[in-house]
């Protein structure tokens, strides 16, 4: 009988540990904010985010035509650019395949801004093309 009583606290501890690992509300607590994903299909739309929430914009990078992304345009008091990466097409990709440009933003404070990404050829900067434009509303 004594051995059974000593194992009971360990059993209760194990059950609580399993509950903590698999409980749905615990999972949401470990991920404070869902990161929204934007693509070229979201251009021309409006996106609503909360302050401190992050979102990622992923666009095709048409490097094969000589186009390069210009600096993204937005209100830096409302959004912060955390990271920007450009990846060329994979070495074994078929001809004409585009690379990928990725931007990660975080909302700093409440407000509204227009996020615009343009592209141009380095030798013809005046011929800029708007690739993406979205209204970002931070609540």
PABA-414672 format. One line per field, with one value per atom (N, C-alpha, C): residue number from 1; residue in three letters; atom name; x, y, z. Coordinates in steps of 0.001 Angstrom, whole numbers, m for minus. Atoms other than C-alpha are relative to their C-alpha. Layout:
REM PABA-414672
pos: c(NUM/...)
code: c(ALA/...)
site: c(CA/...)
X: c(X/...)
Y: c(Y/...)
Z: c(Z/...)
//
This chain:
REM PABA-414672
pos: c(1/1/1/2/2/2/3/3/3/4/4/4/5/5/5/6/6/6/7/7/7/8/8/8/9/9/9/10/10/10/11/11/11/12/12/12/13/13/13/14/14/14/15/15/15/16/16/16/17/17/17/18/18/18/19/19/19/20/20/20/21/21/21/22/22/22/23/23/23/24/24/24/25/25/25/26/26/26/27/27/27/28/28/28/29/29/29/30/30/30/31/31/31/32/32/32/33/33/33/34/34/34/35/35/35/36/36/36/37/37/37/38/38/38/39/39/39/40/40/40/41/41/41/42/42/42/43/43/43/44/44/44/45/45/45/46/46/46/47/47/47/48/48/48/49/49/49/50/50/50/51/51/51/52/52/52/53/53/53/54/54/54/55/55/55/56/56/56/57/57/57/58/58/58/59/59/59/60/60/60/61/61/61/62/62/62/63/63/63/64/64/64/65/65/65/66/66/66/67/67/67/68/68/68/69/69/69/70/70/70/71/71/71/72/72/72/73/73/73/74/74/74/75/75/75/76/76/76/77/77/77/78/78/78/79/79/79/80/80/80/81/81/81/82/82/82/83/83/83/84/84/84/85/85/85/86/86/86/87/87/87/88/88/88/89/89/89/90/90/90/91/91/91/92/92/92/93/93/93/94/94/94/95/95/95/96/96/96/97/97/97/98/98/98/99/99/99/100/100/100/101/101/101/102/102/102/103/103/103/104/104/104/105/105/105/106/106/106/107/107/107/108/108/108/109/109/109/110/110/110/111/111/111/112/112/112/113/113/113/114/114/114/115/115/115/116/116/116/117/117/117/118/118/118/119/119/119/120/120/120/121/121/121/122/122/122/123/123/123/124/124/124/125/125/125/126/126/126/127/127/127/128/128/128/129/129/129/130/130/130/131/131/131/132/132/132/133/133/133/134/134/134/135/135/135/136/136/136/137/137/137/138/138/138/139/139/139)
code: c(UNK/UNK/UNK/UNK/UNK/UNK/UNK/UNK/UNK/UNK/UNK/UNK/UNK/UNK/UNK/UNK/UNK/UNK/UNK/UNK/UNK/UNK/UNK/UNK/UNK/UNK/UNK/UNK/UNK/UNK/UNK/UNK/UNK/UNK/UNK/UNK/UNK/UNK/UNK/UNK/UNK/UNK/UNK/UNK/UNK/UNK/UNK/UNK/UNK/UNK/UNK/UNK/UNK/UNK/UNK/UNK/UNK/UNK/UNK/UNK/UNK/UNK/UNK/UNK/UNK/UNK/UNK/UNK/UNK/UNK/UNK/UNK/UNK/UNK/UNK/UNK/UNK/UNK/UNK/UNK/UNK/UNK/UNK/UNK/UNK/UNK/UNK/UNK/UNK/UNK/UNK/UNK/UNK/UNK/UNK/UNK/UNK/UNK/UNK/UNK/UNK/UNK/UNK/UNK/UNK/UNK/UNK/UNK/UNK/UNK/UNK/UNK/UNK/UNK/UNK/UNK/UNK/UNK/UNK/UNK/UNK/UNK/UNK/UNK/UNK/UNK/UNK/UNK/UNK/UNK/UNK/UNK/UNK/UNK/UNK/UNK/UNK/UNK/UNK/UNK/UNK/UNK/UNK/UNK/UNK/UNK/UNK/UNK/UNK/UNK/UNK/UNK/UNK/UNK/UNK/UNK/UNK/UNK/UNK/UNK/UNK/UNK/UNK/UNK/UNK/UNK/UNK/UNK/UNK/UNK/UNK/UNK/UNK/UNK/UNK/UNK/UNK/UNK/UNK/UNK/UNK/UNK/UNK/UNK/UNK/UNK/UNK/UNK/UNK/UNK/UNK/UNK/UNK/UNK/UNK/UNK/UNK/UNK/UNK/UNK/UNK/UNK/UNK/UNK/UNK/UNK/UNK/UNK/UNK/UNK/UNK/UNK/UNK/UNK/UNK/UNK/UNK/UNK/UNK/UNK/UNK/UNK/UNK/UNK/UNK/UNK/UNK/UNK/UNK/UNK/UNK/UNK/UNK/UNK/UNK/UNK/UNK/UNK/UNK/UNK/UNK/UNK/UNK/UNK/UNK/UNK/UNK/UNK/UNK/UNK/UNK/UNK/UNK/UNK/UNK/UNK/UNK/UNK/UNK/UNK/UNK/UNK/UNK/UNK/UNK/UNK/UNK/UNK/UNK/UNK/UNK/UNK/UNK/UNK/UNK/UNK/UNK/UNK/UNK/UNK/UNK/UNK/UNK/UNK/UNK/UNK/UNK/UNK/UNK/UNK/UNK/UNK/UNK/UNK/UNK/UNK/UNK/UNK/UNK/UNK/UNK/UNK/UNK/UNK/UNK/UNK/UNK/UNK/UNK/UNK/UNK/UNK/UNK/UNK/UNK/UNK/UNK/UNK/UNK/UNK/UNK/UNK/UNK/UNK/UNK/UNK/UNK/UNK/UNK/UNK/UNK/UNK/UNK/UNK/UNK/UNK/UNK/UNK/UNK/UNK/UNK/UNK/UNK/UNK/UNK/UNK/UNK/UNK/UNK/UNK/UNK/UNK/UNK/UNK/UNK/UNK/UNK/UNK/UNK/UNK/UNK/UNK/UNK/UNK/UNK/UNK/UNK/UNK/UNK/UNK/UNK/UNK/UNK/UNK/UNK/UNK/UNK/UNK/UNK/UNK/UNK/UNK/UNK/UNK/UNK/UNK/UNK/UNK/UNK/UNK/UNK/UNK/UNK/UNK/UNK/UNK/UNK/UNK/UNK/UNK/UNK/UNK/UNK/UNK/UNK/UNK/UNK/UNK/UNK/UNK/UNK/UNK/UNK/UNK/UNK/UNK/UNK)
site: c(N/CA/C/N/CA/C/N/CA/C/N/CA/C/N/CA/C/N/CA/C/N/CA/C/N/CA/C/N/CA/C/N/CA/C/N/CA/C/N/CA/C/N/CA/C/N/CA/C/N/CA/C/N/CA/C/N/CA/C/N/CA/C/N/CA/C/N/CA/C/N/CA/C/N/CA/C/N/CA/C/N/CA/C/N/CA/C/N/CA/C/N/CA/C/N/CA/C/N/CA/C/N/CA/C/N/CA/C/N/CA/C/N/CA/C/N/CA/C/N/CA/C/N/CA/C/N/CA/C/N/CA/C/N/CA/C/N/CA/C/N/CA/C/N/CA/C/N/CA/C/N/CA/C/N/CA/C/N/CA/C/N/CA/C/N/CA/C/N/CA/C/N/CA/C/N/CA/C/N/CA/C/N/CA/C/N/CA/C/N/CA/C/N/CA/C/N/CA/C/N/CA/C/N/CA/C/N/CA/C/N/CA/C/N/CA/C/N/CA/C/N/CA/C/N/CA/C/N/CA/C/N/CA/C/N/CA/C/N/CA/C/N/CA/C/N/CA/C/N/CA/C/N/CA/C/N/CA/C/N/CA/C/N/CA/C/N/CA/C/N/CA/C/N/CA/C/N/CA/C/N/CA/C/N/CA/C/N/CA/C/N/CA/C/N/CA/C/N/CA/C/N/CA/C/N/CA/C/N/CA/C/N/CA/C/N/CA/C/N/CA/C/N/CA/C/N/CA/C/N/CA/C/N/CA/C/N/CA/C/N/CA/C/N/CA/C/N/CA/C/N/CA/C/N/CA/C/N/CA/C/N/CA/C/N/CA/C/N/CA/C/N/CA/C/N/CA/C/N/CA/C/N/CA/C/N/CA/C/N/CA/C/N/CA/C/N/CA/C/N/CA/C/N/CA/C/N/CA/C/N/CA/C/N/CA/C/N/CA/C/N/CA/C/N/CA/C/N/CA/C/N/CA/C/N/CA/C/N/CA/C/N/CA/C/N/CA/C/N/CA/C/N/CA/C/N/CA/C/N/CA/C/N/CA/C/N/CA/C/N/CA/C/N/CA/C/N/CA/C/N/CA/C/N/CA/C)
X: c(812/0/860/m880/2812/542/m576/4348/m1027/1051/1018/m195/197/656/1147/m1144/4174/m54/77/3512/m1156/1161/208/376/m379/1799/716/m692/4037/m1003/1038/988/m797/737/m888/863/m917/2168/70/m70/2401/m1273/1263/m1276/m77/0/m920/965/m980/2173/m558/602/369/m1117/1072/m2638/567/m614/m385/552/m577/1274/m1060/988/m1907/m1249/1164/m4396/m20/42/m5593/328/m278/m5437/1463/m1433/m1831/759/m673/m808/m125/169/m2288/776/m788/m495/1470/m1411/2860/274/m151/2251/m785/710/1390/m736/688/447/126/m28/m478/621/m655/1749/m821/781/m356/942/m766/896/m684/523/428/752/m616/1083/m483/410/604/m1516/1460/m3048/m683/557/m3572/180/m202/m2536/m1344/1242/m5262/m1032/926/m6885/388/m281/m6999/256/m326/m5399/m66/87/m6147/869/m851/m3548/m61/m76/m3095/1405/m1339/m216/827/m1014/2878/m178/182/1474/913/m875/3778/m742/503/3013/1140/m1030/5047/m592/377/4787/991/m842/6083/m450/294/6283/978/m938/7744/993/m1074/11042/405/m249/11316/1392/m1381/15100/408/m406/15231/m275/255/13832/825/m848/16407/m634/678/13874/539/m415/14909/m1013/912/12733/629/m416/12965/m323/297/12772/m1513/1438/9269/m367/474/7246/m1141/1014/5205/340/m218/4823/804/m894/7753/m361/466/5977/m1086/1075/3238/498/m554/5164/1513/m1451/8682/368/m514/10507/1009/m886/12082/1086/m939/13679/m447/284/13912/1034/m887/15343/m451/288/15574/746/m588/16168/m140/81/17042/m710/596/15356/982/m842/16631/866/m899/19631/m585/565/17673/m1421/1343/14466/m93/166/13035/199/m197/13833/m1276/1138/11591/m583/497/10983/491/m386/11000/587/m487/12817/m1085/970/11153/569/m325/11218/m893/750/10161/298/m108/9504/m776/722/8589/m156/340/6852/m611/675/5691/m734/798/2906/458/m519/4211/m1075/1032/1176/m1235/1250/m2414/145/m42/m2857/m271/256/m3224/1158/m1067/m527/m237/46/m237/1371/m1232/2379/122/m208/3783/1377/m1262/6454/41/m188/7750/1239/m1137/10251/434/m508/12477/1304/m1300/15492/1017/m988/18642/406/m409/19463/m1163/1166/15905/m883/709/14867/m1322/1218/12236/m1170/1049/10303/m387/362/9152/m1409/1274/6306/m453/528/4057/m332/190/4180/m1074/920/2148/m385/461/11/m1176/994/m2086/m189/265/m3763/135/m184/m2600/m595/651/m4835/401/m449/m3331/m971/971/m5877/542)
Y: c(m1187/0/1257/m1165/2423/361/m262/2046/637/m575/2837/1476/m1394/6094/882/m795/7213/248/m152/6673/899/m801/8559/1443/m1360/12075/26/41/11060/m189/229/9822/1270/m1264/13062/1013/m914/15055/m324/405/13037/402/m358/13601/1513/m1454/17350/435/m333/17484/m308/354/15668/971/m952/17964/1340/m1277/21036/m45/116/19727/m33/214/18841/863/m849/21385/1098/m993/23702/1421/m1376/26920/206/m129/26236/274/m202/26084/1464/m1379/29497/962/m861/30960/m1/69/29780/747/m757/31599/1294/m1221/35194/649/m627/36360/m850/736/34665/905/m779/35834/m148/20/36789/m89/174/35879/757/m716/38179/m438/315/37393/1030/m927/39197/m15/68/38043/976/m927/40407/1463/m1370/43494/646/m723/46126/m216/282/44849/781/m621/46086/m1109/973/44208/692/m530/44748/m857/691/43858/747/m618/44558/531/m475/46491/m1175/1037/44275/m1261/1169/41763/94/51/40667/m568/621/39827/m108/286/38478/181/m203/39588/m769/784/37178/266/m340/38226/m682/540/36686/1083/m911/38290/m322/247/38590/477/m389/38817/m308/367/37193/1116/m1145/40402/1208/m1098/42520/865/m793/43839/m312/116/44436/758/m708/45400/1299/m1259/49006/m82/m42/49955/91/m32/49248/1353/m1299/52375/m213/101/52687/1019/m932/54889/m727/672/53916/265/m191/55270/m1015/977/52635/m1428/1336/49654/26/152/48402/m1189/1091/46335/m769/836/43479/m663/707/41582/134/53/41624/m911/954/38760/m151/316/38146/m1271/1286/34625/m181/230/33890/m1327/1302/31035/m1133/1165/27576/m302/265/26517/m957/984/23621/373/m441/25677/182/m206/25831/1472/m1382/28966/817/m884/31917/m67/118/30807/1182/m1170/33698/m401/173/34060/465/m407/35221/1143/m1076/38457/m139/162/38285/1160/m1082/41126/m405/218/40743/1341/m1256/43683/m253/14/44397/1323/m1197/46832/663/m726/49510/707/m765/51639/88/m135/52284/1052/m932/53998/m709/520/53503/407/m285/53256/m801/740/52181/m624/749/49502/m212/95/49712/m595/574/47579/195/m219/48630/m748/682/47111/795/m699/48596/m646/438/47862/1029/m959/49441/1078/m975/51177/905/m806/52607/234/m216/53656/751/m791/56035/m860/914/53078/m985/826/51788/m588/704/49241/m368/384/48793/m1484/1449/45130/m347/285/45273/1305/m1158/47861/m453/457/47267/1049/m884/49406/m843/709/48309/865/m692/49306/m680/545/48828/465/m324/48664/m355)
Z: c(0/0/0/m76/827/m1383/1318/m2671/m922/816/m4298/295/m380/m2360/m459/453/m3272/m1507/1456/m6999/m434/356/m6928/m359/402/m6922/m1350/1294/m9851/m1133/1014/m11771/m262/144/m11113/m747/680/m12203/m1492/1414/m15439/m744/659/m16202/m222/163/m15593/m1098/1038/m17796/m1384/1287/m20622/m362/227/m20223/m484/372/m20445/m1423/1344/m23614/m1094/1054/m25473/125/m199/m24165/m1067/1080/m26996/441/m397/m24982/321/m273/m23986/m1293/1279/m27646/m445/434/m28355/889/m870/m25348/m397/378/m26677/m1302/1239/m29984/150/m338/m29012/m1162/1129/m32520/m1240/1248/m35725/m1052/1044/m38575/m1281/1232/m41590/m1193/1224/m45055/m1130/1163/m48069/m1250/1289/m51733/m1019/1045/m55036/m189/86/m54927/954/m977/m51967/m398/450/m53937/m305/219/m54029/1087/m1093/m50851/1247/m1287/m47271/1013/m1031/m44394/1349/m1351/m40715/909/m971/m38071/1328/m1322/m34375/229/m328/m32879/494/m273/m32422/m845/852/m34927/m1214/1168/m37743/m1203/1219/m41345/m999/995/m44248/m1392/1395/m47876/m865/904/m50523/m1429/1392/m54166/m942/987/m57324/m414/376/m58285/m1437/1422/m62069/m405/278/m62192/m1436/1354/m65615/m1004/884/m67180/386/m444/m65395/1076/m1024/m62870/1385/m1405/m59268/840/m903/m56336/449/m602/m55219/1489/m1430/m51563/199/m289/m50171/598/m475/m49451/994/m1046/m46215/1076/m1111/m43121/1078/m954/m40887/1456/m1382/m37807/341/m213/m38276/m177/257/m39693/117/m26/m39159/m874/821/m41774/834/m807/m39820/m861/882/m42717/m1446/1429/m46500/m643/685/m48561/m1445/1399/m52276/m352/372/m53533/m1499/1448/m57171/m274/345/m59039/324/m284/m58151/m1224/1133/m60293/m1039/936/m61840/m439/379/m62385/m1511/1447/m65901/m370/439/m67935/202/m215/m67097/1402/m1380/m63504/811/m788/m61060/1346/m1358/m57778/965/m1013/m54563/824/m921/m52588/1225/m1248/m48929/934/m970/m46483/1249/m1250/m42821/703/m649/m41146/1369/m1289/m37595/152/m236/m36739/1295/m1154/m34363/813/m704/m33549/m884/734/m34574/m1093/1110/m37902/m1315/1344/m41637/m899/954/m44278/m1276/1262/m47887/m198/247/m48453/m1503/1441/m51967/m281/470/m53623/m1505/1430/m57008/m470/606/m59392/m1218/1189/m62066/m430/488/m64174/456/m524/m62684/m1000/1002/m65964/m439/389/m66326/1228/m1262/m62795/m177/186/m64176/m485/475/m65642/1092/m1139/m62266/m176/101/m62151/1412/m1307/m59107/m22/m94/m58145/1026/m1101/m54928/672/m775/m53150/861/m948/m50058/1072/m1145/m47400/1252/m1271/m43958/1100/m1090/m41075/1306/m1280/m37612/1078/m1060/m34793/1356)
//
